[in-house]
Amino acid sequence: MGFLRTILIILLVYYMLKLFAKWFGPRIVGYAARRTEKHFKDKFDQFQGYQNQEDNTNEGEISIEKKTVQKNKNSEQLGEFIDFEEIE
């Protein structure tokens, strides 16, 4: 009798889980999809804001920015450069 009762409980739990998955599964998946969509939208808006800050020029306007290179004072103290050649 105990074995039959265990089998019935397992079947009951299985069908209850199946029923709950049928009822609540689409809601859970929809909720996860909305959260993911919101996350990607926030990241995209953040990226667009970064692009807009970087690109303040009008369309058709050309701007050239030169980067200054600072010469390191310690570069003279590094020693001489030796170029090795292959010998055949």
C-alpha positions in Angstrom: 0.0 0.0 0.0 2.9 2.3 0.7 4.4 1.8 -2.7 1.1 2.7 -4.4 0.7 5.8 -2.3 4.3 7.0 -3.2 3.6 6.5 -6.9 0.3 8.5 -6.6 2.0 11.3 -4.7 4.8 11.5 -7.4 2.2 11.5 -10.2 0.2 14.2 -8.4 3.2 16.4 -7.9 4.3 15.9 -11.5 0.8 16.9 -12.9 0.6 19.9 -10.5 4.0 21.2 -11.6 3.0 20.7 -15.2 -0.3 22.7 -14.6 1.6 25.5 -12.8 4.2 25.7 -15.6 1.3 26.0 -18.1 -0.3 28.8 -16.1 2.7 30.7 -14.8 5.4 29.8 -17.4 4.4 32.4 -20.0 4.2 35.1 -17.3 7.6 34.3 -15.9 9.2 34.2 -19.4 7.4 37.5 -20.3 8.7 39.1 -17.2 12.3 37.9 -17.9 12.0 39.2 -21.5 10.8 42.6 -20.3 13.6 42.9 -17.8 16.2 41.9 -20.5 14.7 44.4 -23.0 14.8 47.2 -20.3 18.4 46.3 -19.5 19.5 46.4 -23.2 17.6 49.6 -23.8 19.3 51.3 -20.8 22.7 50.2 -22.0 21.9 51.4 -25.6 20.7 54.8 -24.3 23.9 55.1 -22.2 26.0 54.3 -25.3 24.1 56.8 -27.4 24.6 59.5 -24.7 28.3 58.7 -24.8 28.3 59.0 -28.6 26.5 62.4 -28.4 28.9 63.8 -25.9 31.8 62.8 -28.0 30.4 64.0 -31.3 29.5 67.7 -30.7 30.4 68.8 -34.3 27.7 69.7 -36.8 27.2 67.5 -39.9 29.7 68.4 -42.6 32.0 70.2 -40.2 35.6 68.9 -40.0 37.7 69.1 -37.0 41.3 67.9 -36.6 42.6 67.2 -33.1 46.3 66.8 -32.6 47.5 64.8 -29.7 50.7 66.1 -28.1 53.3 63.6 -27.3 55.3 64.3 -24.2 58.9 63.2 -24.4 59.9 61.2 -21.5 63.1 62.5 -19.8 64.0 58.9 -18.7 64.1 57.7 -22.4 67.6 59.2 -22.8 68.8 57.1 -19.8 67.6 53.8 -21.2 70.7 53.1 -23.2 71.4 52.5 -26.9 69.3 50.5 -29.3 70.9 47.5 -30.9 69.4 46.1 -34.2 70.1 42.4 -34.7 70.4 41.0 -38.2 70.0 37.4 -39.2 73.1 35.7 -40.5 72.7 32.9 -43.1 
